[in-house]
Amino acid sequence: MKVLVVEDDPAVSEPLLAGLQRNGIDTEHVGYASQVVLAAQGVDVVLLDLGLPDGDGIDVLRELRRVSDVPVIIATARGDETDRIVGLELGADDYVVKPFSVRELAARVRAVARRRRVDSTLETGRVVVDRSQHRVSVDGSPIELTAKEFDLLAVLAEEPGRAVPRQELFSRVWDPVWVGTGKTLDVHVASLRKKLGDPELIETVRGVGYRLAVDTA
Ligand code: CA
């Protein structure tokens, strides 16, 4: 997961970049409107400050939308409702109001990226998860999974290599409210590992949760 942070004020961008990296999100950074379209190539989400030294962020968004459907979160000043509305009309996916916390931004980044991927096929090297057809294959061979196993794998496959916290897995696959010990989660992971044919595809991250291995070919 990589985010392009468009922000001209180092007092904002520096803690933001460090904070996103702490949250397991890779970053790129530009401070000028003229750099955005090029820099947005190959990132998963763009965080766009609307007040830039060489142009209006709204114009940047319009220009970006002509060439790209990358998810965009706009950052607006408190009370600047017009910018927010125009931004959303022009195809921004979400907005944050300054000052915002890194945790809030990280959650929104993951949410907009997730919405874009709902019907997409997740290819993680050996594992392919086709969400629209509800199919999974490993090394090209189809695998039969239960609905819960499928959902669990799909969450892990959204971001291979990311240690997904147990609580997030539990709340997204079973119930928003975390109850009990989460034994159900471990049982499903064990069964998923067996069906995938290679237990090392799903790694246990002690004290955190699970992650889908990258480059285990
Ligand atoms: Ca600014």
Boltz pocket constraint, residues with backbone or C-beta under 6 A from the ligand:
constraints:
  - pocket:
      binder: B
      contacts: [[A, 7], [A, 8], [A, 9], [A, 49], [A, 50], [A, 51], [A, 52]]
      max_distance: 6.0
